[in-house]
Amino acid sequence: MPLDLKSLITARLGENYKLHERHLNPTLVRVQRIIGFDHVYARAEGAYLYDLDERDYLDFLSGYSVFNIGRNHPAVQRAITDVLEMDLPNMVQMDCSLLSGLLAEALLKKLPPHFEAVFFCNSGAESVEGAIKFARAATGRSGLLSLHGSFHGLTHGALSAMGDEHFREGFGPLLENCARVKMGDLTALEQHLAKRDVAAFIMEPVQGKGVNFPTGDFYREAQQLCRKYGTLLICDEVQTGLGRTGKWWGFQHWDLEPDIITVAKSLSGGYVPCAAVVTRRAIYQKTFSRLDRCVVHSSTFGRNNLAMACGLATLQVLEDENLVERAREYGAKLVARLEQLKERHSLIKQVRGMGMMVAIEFHEPSELSARMGWKLLHRVERELFAQMLVTSLFQQHRILTQIAGHAMDVIKILPPLMIGDAEIERFVNALDAVLVDCRSFPGPIWNLGANFIKHSLQRSTVEMAGAGR
């Protein structure tokens, strides 16, 4: 009997967290319950999620920038349906498929002409792994250099380039000859590059953790140093690419000419994982350097028809709906409205961002009552304040956001690029209301913070007990 998937989903929807607790990651389930995110969504469209009671939730997380074109876009659905209806041969492996050639052609049209070759894979981390291999093969060097605070993925090589120690903890030893420098520190950068053993300097144009980027010429001067010492420049565009920052690619804000870029997340259209390494032809051919090395780097599912169709449809939607320009225009509107909010609330330290990649950083407020709550939370764990705001936005206003990283007083927002004035007003008004609530200490929002403190202390007690065994 064929699987009746619709009936199965209808019958079992609501068991989500029980199934995950039993068969997948119970630690994640516990966290979702603690922060109040353990909701069940029944459907999604555009910038909204809908629960079983048809209540809408404004999605300002976008699956970590997967849904640049919005959720369940009909153009991508149609592309998937077309491929399935045609009964095309898929993943023959010993052939050259048409759809992967078409997507490579379309992707390169959105890039400067020095990019000539594409390798398709499945995820951002896998694209970074590929970029590392390409850089090592092209230069004959092993070293990798990245920035403190960077995020490049959680597989072994990508983790070696990771600039966030939280994710590296417990997984060593990682790749040797990997180092990190602070953003803006050209002296340290040159000291590393001058050894002439660094294959690549990898950086996110806008760092996903914290939404940080240089205000001066650091990136341009870093590129010049890379050229001087024969090091390749890799721009990790997994999150910043495809319009997120208000340009097609994040590196365009600094007029850079990277040697390699990595692409993923929104290239999938939100349906089928799709990622790519894009580089110069000469670099590409250093990997596939002989006939017997034609598949020395490969990915079984990398060129599958459904992923390629999703990528083609996504590029077309971004173009047809002017979403890159829209991200720039409405991202500027969002930042301007948040700057106005900053004048009303002493809690807001800074609003920063590019396009639809925005961070709101907080600091100790001037109001005495709110300052007491602030100090109480920070005495236990720094990110608890930002998580308190994120949870309040979700529970009180049905808006999905995230904290920007560990030990940060920062909320990060990644709306779909197709949002408009209504979504901006809903978010700004909700944040305004939550920050007004913070002025009353004690009060309901601080009770939420106290609950987080309780769970944090319980975790610390368990960790200390475990350390003693």
N, C-alpha and C positions, 0 to 999 in steps of 0.2 A: 504494500500500500504506500503510495507516495506521501511524502511529508506535507501535512496541511499546516504550513507555518503561521498563517493568519490566526487559525483557531488556537494553535499552541500559545502564541503571544497573548491573545485575548484571555485565555484561561489562566495563564501564569503571571500576567503583569501585576506587579505588587510584591512578588517574591524576590525582587532584585537583590535586596541587601541580605536576605537570608541565604540565598544561593551563593553570593560572594563570600559571606562569612564562612560558609561551610566548605567551599571548593576553591576559592581564589585567595583574597588578601584580607583576612579578618582585621588586621591592623588598620588598613585604609577604611574599612567599615566603621571601626571604632572612632576614628578621627572625624569622619563625616557626621556621625551622630553627636559627637561633642560640640562641633561647630554649627550644628543645626542644618546641615546640607543634605540630610538623608531623605530627600524627596524623590518621588517617582514621577517621571515625565512620560506622557503618553504620546505626544507628537511635537513637532517643531516646524517653524516656518519663518524664513527671513531672519529677523533679529530677536525672535521670541521662542521660548519653550512653553509648553502647556502641560499642566498636571492632569490628573484623572478627573478633576472637577472643572476642567477647562479654564482655570485661572492662568493668566499669562505671567511669564517671568522674562524680564528684559535681560538679554544675554550680552553682557559687556565683558565676557571672557573669550567668546568665539572659539572654544576648544583650543586655547593657546594659539590663536591666529590661524586655525584651520579654515574657519568660515568667513574668509574675506568677502565672498560674494553672497553671504547669507546661507541659512540652512535650507536644505532640500530645494535647491534651485531647479526649476522645471527644465532649463536648458541642459543641465547635467543629467537629469533623469532621462531626458529624451536621447542623449548620446549613449547612455548605458543601454536603453531599450533597443536602439538601432543596432548596436553591436550584437546584442543577444539574438535579435531577430534574424541577423544575417548569417548566423552559424559559422562565423569566421574561424579558420584554424588559429589556435592560440598556443603560445609557448612551445612551438615546434623545436626551438633552440638551434637546430642546425638549419636555420634559414635567416632571412632578413625581413622582419615583418614590416608591413606598410605603415601601420599606425605609429610605431616608434619613430620611423623616419619623418613622418608628417609632424609629430609633436616636436622633435628636435629642430626641424626647420622653423616651426612657428615660434618656439622659444628663443632661438637665436635672432629672430627678427626684432625681439624686444631688448636686445643687448647690443653693446658697441661692437664694431666689426672685428676687433681682435679676438673675440670669442668665436671659435670655429667648430668645436667638438663637444658632444654631449654623451654622458654615460648615465643611464637610468637605473635607479634602484628603488627602495621602498620607504625609507624614513630619513629624517634629518640626521640622526646618528650615523646611519649607514652612508649617507652622502659625505659626512665628515671623515669617516673611515676611508672612503675612496679617495678623497682629496689628500689625505695624509699619504696614502700609498703613491698617488700620482706625483706628489711633491718630492717624496724620497727617491722615486725612480728617475725623475727628471734631473735632480741635482746631485744624486749620489751621496747625499748627506742624510743624517738621521735625526738631527735636532728639531725640536718644535718650540715655538715661542708663542705665548698668548698673553692676555691681559687679566689682571686680578679682577674678580667679579664676573668673569665671562661664563657662559653656559654653551657647551658644544655637543651635548649628548651623553648618554650613560653607558655606551658600550666601551670596551677596553681602551682603544686608541683615543676615542673622543673624550673619555674620562681623563686620560693622561693630559690632554690639553685643557681640561676644565680649570677655570679660575675660582671655583667655589669649593672650599675645603669640605663643606658639609657633605657634598655628594661623593667626594673621594674617600672619605673615612671608611676604613674597614675593607677596602678592595685592593690594597697594594699586595705586592709591588706592581706598579704600573710601568708604562714604557719609560726607558731611561732617556736622559738628555732632553728633558722637557722642563721649561722654565716659564715664569710669569713676570711681567713688569707692570707697574702702575700706569694707568692711562695718563698721558701727558709727560711721562718721564723719558725723554729722548736720550738722556745720558745713559741710563740703564739699558735702554733698547740697543743703543750703539755698542755698548760694552759686550752684550751677548752676540750681536751680529758680527762684530769684528773678529770673532773666533773662526768665522767662515765654516762652521759646522752645522748651521741652522738651515734646514730644508725649507721651512715655511714659517712665516708669522701669520697666525690666524686670529681674526677679530670679527666681532659682530659690529656692524656700523652703529647700531643702537643696541646696547646691552639689554637683553631680556630681563635679567635680574636687576631691578631698580630703575630701568629705563635711563641709563646713563650714556652720555656721549660727549666728546670734547667740544668746547666752544671756539677753540682757536684752530691752528694749522697742524695739530699733532698728527692726524692721519696722513696728510699730504707729506709732511716731513718724514714720517715713518716709512711711507712708500719710497721716498728718495733714498733713505738708508738701506732699505731692502734691495733696491737696484744697485746701490754702491757695493754691497757685500755679496751679491749673488743669491739672495734669499727670495723665495717666492712669496707673494702676498695673497692670502686666502681670505675672502670676505664671506663670512657665514651669513647667508641671506635666508636661512631657514624660516625665521620669524619676520624679518624686516622686508623680505622680497615681495614682489607681486602687489605693489601698491600700498602696503601697510603704512609706510612713512610719508605718503603723499607724493612719492615718485615711484617709478616702476621698481627701482632698486635703491636700497639704502646708501650704497657707495656713491650714488650720483649726487648726493648733497654736498660731497667734498670733491667732486670731479676726479675721483680716483680711477685708476686703470688696473684693477686686480688681475692677477694671473689665473686664479681659480675662484669660482663661487660655488656655494652649495645652495640648493633650492629644495623645498619640501612643503610640508603643511598644506597651505591653501592650493597648491598645484593639484591636489587630490579632488578639489571641488567639494570636499567633505564626504566623499563616498569611498573611493578606493585609494589606499596609500600610494603615493607617487612622489618620487624624489629624483634629484639629478645632481650630477657634478658637471659643471660647464667650464671649459678651459681653452687655452690656445692649442692649436693642432700639434705644434712641436712638443708641447708638454705631454699631451695625450699619447703621442706615438712613442714616447720614451717608455711607457708602460707596455704597450703592445708593439714591442720593438722587433720581433721576429715572427716568422710564420708559426713556429711552434709555441709562441706566446700570445696567440690571438685571443685566447680566453683565460689568460693568466689572472685577470680580475673579472669576475662575473657575478651575476645576481639572478637566480632562477626565475623569480617573479618580476624582475625589474622592468621588463618590456611587455608585460601582459596587456592584452587589448583593452580591458576595462579601465585600467589605470591610464593608459595613453588617451583613451576617449575622454576620460574625465579631465585630463590636463588640457586637451584641445578645447573642450567646451568652456573650461574655466578661463582660459586666455581670451576666448571670444566674448564671454560675458564681461570681463574686466574692460575690454575695449568698447563693446556696444553700449554699456551702461555708464561709461565714463567714470568708473569707480576709483581710478587713481586720482583723477582731478577732484572727485567728490571727497576722497579721504583728506586731501589737502585743504579743501574749502571748509568742510564740516569739522575737521580736526582743529582748525584754527578757531572756529566758532566755539567749540567745546572748551578749548584752553582759555579763550577770552571770558567765557561765562564762569569758569573756575577761578580765574584771576579776580573777577568781581566778588566771588564768594570769599576769596582770601582776605579781602578788605573787611569782611563781616566777622571772621573767625580767627582769633589769634592762634588757634591750633594749627592752621595751615602755614607751613614754612615755605614751600615752593611748589609750583606747578610747572612741570616740564614735559616735553614730548615733541614728537614729529608726526604729523598726520594723525592717524588713529591709534597711535602707540603713545599712551599718556600715563604719567605718574603724578600722584599727589603725595607729597612728603609732609609729615607732621612733626611738630616739636612741642616742647613743654609750653602750655598756654599761660596767658597772663592772669586769667581769672583764678582766684584762690581755690574755689571749690573744685574746678576741673583739674587744677594742678595737683590736688591731693590724690585724685583718682589716677592721674598720669603717673605719679611717683610710685604709687602702690603697685601698679601693673609692671612698671619697669624694674622694680626691685626684684621681681620674680623672673620675668622673661621679656625681652625687648619687643618682640613682634606681637605680643598679646594685645597691645592697643590697636594696631592696624587690623588684627583679626576680629576684635570686638566691633570695629566699624563695618568690616566686610559682612559679618554675621548679621548686624543690625540692618544693613541695606537689604540683605536677603530676606530676613524674617519679617521686617516691617514694611518693606516696599517692593519685594519680589524683584530684586535686581541682583544679578550674578556678577561678582567681581572676584578679585583675588589679592592676597598680600603679595608684594613684589619680590620677596625673598626672605631668607632667614636673617634674624637680627636686624630687621629694617622697619622703620616707622613709615612705611610707604604702601599705598594702594595703587595697584596697576590696573588700567582699563584698556581693553582691546575690543572695541565694538566692531561688528561687521561694517565693512566700508559703505554699505548702502543705507545706513541710518540717516534720519533727518532731524528737523527741529524738534519734533515731538519727543523723540528718544533722548535728545540732549536735555530738554527741559525736565523730563521725568527724572533723569539721573541727577541733575544739579539740584533740583528741588528736594529730592530724597536725601542727598548728602547734606544739604543745608539743614534739614529737619533733624538728622542724626547728630550733627555737630551742635545744634541747639540743645539737644537732650544731654550732651556731654557737660553742659554748664551746671547741671543739677547733680550734685554729689552729696549724699548717696542718692541713687535713683535707679530706674529700671535698666538703663544701659550699663551702668556700673555693676549692677547685680549680675549681668551677663559676664562682665569682666571678672567678677569674683568667682564665677563658675569655672572660667578658664584657669584662674589661679589654682583652684582646687585640683583640677585635673593635671596641671603642670607639676604641682608639688607631689601628687601621687606618682607621677611618672618618675620624678627625681628619686623618690623613696625606693621604687622598684629598681632603678638603675644602680643606686648605691648598694642595695641588697645583693644584686647580681654581681657587682664588683667585688664583694666580700667573699664570694664562694670560690 
